[in-house]
């Protein structure tokens, strides 16, 4: 029987964010790709259906959705640099692994944010930084996590294009050439550890919007509303 983490997890997702803001990035793909209202409904269908309820923080611990972009000088601590990958699913899997991993023992909150920011697209029109920075707890909670030496590692089992996205793309293959943003769902596991041998693991799933323009490495655009299948 696995131990359950009493602490906040960076993979917690959806609390306190503007639904309109979350839709905005996917709409850059999905508004161009989707002329079908039913698929839009899928995209706005709420939080991650695969995420365990116990991993979600209480409302008082919810991070701000208006987190400012960190200063580059703050460094990135243990956050890995974005890989040079031009294939959307492979990049999304790497991004999910990054989002589910952290180490408060050697990485400050500002460093965590700076490291995550480096994965983002540099095109402001398509970058929803609030959805990504919203993964990081507020300074007080991060400090409490650091007091317990809390850290997390992650493994990815698979990534795929959701059926709604594939159907929209098949309906109008040329539409994606406006933004080159792909919707990818990634599944995996996060393992947490803290002082005195504490730890636990949780299944994870996240849907990402990834920008992969031709002849360029991919970049993260947003954490998108969940799409099943």
N, C-alpha and C positions, 0 to 999 in steps of 0.2 A: 504494500500500500504506500503510495507516494506521499511525501510531506507537501503541505500546501504553503505557499508563500504568503506571509502576512503583509507584504510590502507592495508598493506600487510597481507596476510593470510598464516598461516603455512601449510595450505592444498594445496597451489599452487604447481604445479608439472609439471616437464618436461622441463623447460626452462634451456638451457645451459648445459645439461648433455650429456655425450657420449652415443650414441645409442648402441655402442658395449658393454659398461660397463653395461648398463641396461639389455642387453640380457644375459650377462654372467651368472648371478645367475639363471635366469629362464632356461637357457640352461643346467645348472646342473641337473634340473629336466627334462626340456623339451628336451635336447639333448639325455637324456637317454630314456625319455618317448616317444619322438617324433622321428619317422623316416620319418615323413611326412612333406614335405617342405611347404605345405599349412598352417599347424598349426603354423610353425615358422613365416610365414608371418603375421598371426594374432597377434602373440606375439610382433612383431616389428612394430605394426600398429600405433604407435604414442601416443599422450597424451590422457587424460581422456575425453571420449566423454560426460560424464555427468557433468563435471565441468563448472560452469558459467564463461564466458569470462571475466566478470568484476572483478572476484576474482583473476585473474592472474596479477602478478606485471609487470611493465615495464621492458624491458631488462636491464636497468641500475641498477635495484633493485634486479636482480637475484642473489641468494646466490651462493657461490662457491661450486663446486662439489668435491673439493679436501679438504674439511674440515677435519682437523686432529681430531682424537679421543680425547675427553676432559679428563683432569686429574680427577681420582676418587675423589680427595680431594675437588673438586669444589662443591660437593653436587648435589642435584637434584631439589631443590626448590619445586614447586607445582606439578612436574611431578610424576605421580603415579609409584609405583614399579610394575614390571611385575608380573602378576598373575601366580599362579601354575595351569596351565591348560594344559591338554594333548590332547585336541581335536582341530584340525586345524581351523575349522570355528569359534569356540568360541574364540580362541586366536586371530585370525585375527580381529574379531569384537572389542575385547578389545584394540588391537594395533591401530586400526583405530581411536577409541575414544581418545586414548592417543595422536596420531598424530594431531588430529583436535582441541586439547585443549591446552591452555597456559594462563599464567597470568604474564604480565610484571611488575605488582605491587610488586610481592614478589619473582620473579624468574629472575635471570640474564641469559644472553645468554649462558654463560658457564654451568650454572646449567641446562638449558633446554637441551643442548647437552648431558651432563652427564646422565641426566635422561633417555633420548631416547636411549643412548648407552647401558644402562643396559638391554634393551629389545632384544638386538641383540644376534644371535648365537655366541658362542665362537669358532666356527670352521672357521678359516680365509678363507678356500677354498670356503665357501658358503656365507660369509658375505659381502654384498655390502653396506658398511657404507656410501659411498658417496651418494647413492640414498636416504638414510634416513636423513642424516645431511643436504642434500640439501633442506629440508623443512624449515630450519631456516634461516631467513634473515641475512644479514651481520651486523657487530657490529653497524655501524652508523644507519641503519634502525631500528634495535632493540632498540637503544637508543631513536629514535624518537617515536617509539611505546610506550616505557616506559613513555615518557613525557606526553603522552595522556592517561596513565593508561589502555592501550589496553589489553583486555583479551578475551578468547573464551571458550565456553563450547560446548560439542558435544553430540549428540544422534545418535544411530545406529538403523536403521530400519530392516536391514537384511544382511546376508552374504551367499555366495554360491560359489560352485566350478563352474567356467565357463565351458561352454559346450565343448570348445576345450580341456581343461584339462581332463574332464571326458572321452572324446572320446579317448584321448591318453592313459589314464590309463586303460581303458577297453581293448584297443588294446594289451597292454603288462602290466598286473597287477604287475609282479615281478620287473619291471624296477625301480620302486620308491624306492626299498630297498637299492639303492646305497647312496642316500642323504636324503631320507625321507623328501623331500621338497614338500609342497602342494601349489597350486596356488588358492587364494581365493579373490573374489571380494566383497567388502563391500559398502553398500549404507547407507547414513544417512544425518544428518543436522548439520551445525555449526552455533552457535549463537555468534556474536561478540558484545562487549560493550566497550565504552570509555567514556571520561569525558563529563560532561554536558548532560548526558542522551543519548548520541549517541549510535547507535547500528544497527544491521541488522542480517539477517540470510540468509544462502545459502545452497542449496542442495549439498551434497558431495558424491563422489564415488572414491574408490581407489582399485587397485589390488595389493595384497601383496603376497610375497613368504614367507611361514612359514615353519620352520623345526620342525618336531615332531617325533623324534626317539622313538622307543618302550621303555616303562618304563622310559621316561624322560618328563619333562615339555617342552612345545613348546617354540620356540624362533623366533624372526623376522629375516629373512635373507635379504630381500630387498623390496623396492617398485618396483613392476614389471611393465613392459609395460602393457597398458590396454588391456583386453580381454573382448569383449562384450558377453552378454548372459550368 
